[in-house]
Amino acid sequence: MSSTVLDLKGLMCPLPVVKIANAIKKVEIGELIEATASDPGVLADIPAWARSSGNELVTMEKVEGKVIRFVVKRIR
């Protein structure tokens, strides 16, 4: 299974969600997108987007400093 990696650091709401929404359309069902972001808004925005889009938020964690790492799986 392949995965796409996105660096969304420095982008503010709503751009991280826009970038994930565009990227999910380019991967096959079952594939993963791994992303890092610095906007704390993604902590609420990405889970909400995953629910509303029918995709799966696999993991979300704060890593170094203000950086948030998350993995989304395309379900449909």
Buried (B, 14 or more C-beta within 10 A) or exposed (E): EEEBEBEBBEBEBEEBBEBBBEBBEEBEEEBBBBBBBBBEBBEEBBBEBBEEBEBBBEEBEEEEEEEBBBBBBBEE
